[in-house]
């Protein structure tokens, strides 16, 4: 992704071919990472639900589709997207499992 002024990333617009790739493989990719869902679901706290996790998988697949080039990457899009989805869900697990720390009072002296 190219960086804009201020460090913000530009958003890629997917082509019709890339959108079709994502739609064709979404069932397989969600099925492949479904085992991670049970480790991440918190429905009572309102943190994450299964629908939220499916949405994160689709976001990861869209990012993967934007970067996927079959000539440079020697794998199928399905395998590439599964890896991207697992990395994204692992990042969520790390983020949500960090202990919440109380703010330390700052002292000037």
Buried (B, 14 or more C-beta within 10 A) or exposed (E): EEEEEEEEEEEBEBEEEBEEBBEEBBEEBBEBBEEBBEEBBEEEEEEBBBEBBBEBBBEBBBBBBBEBEEEEEEEEBBBBBBBBBBEBBBEBBEEEEEEEEEEEEEEEE
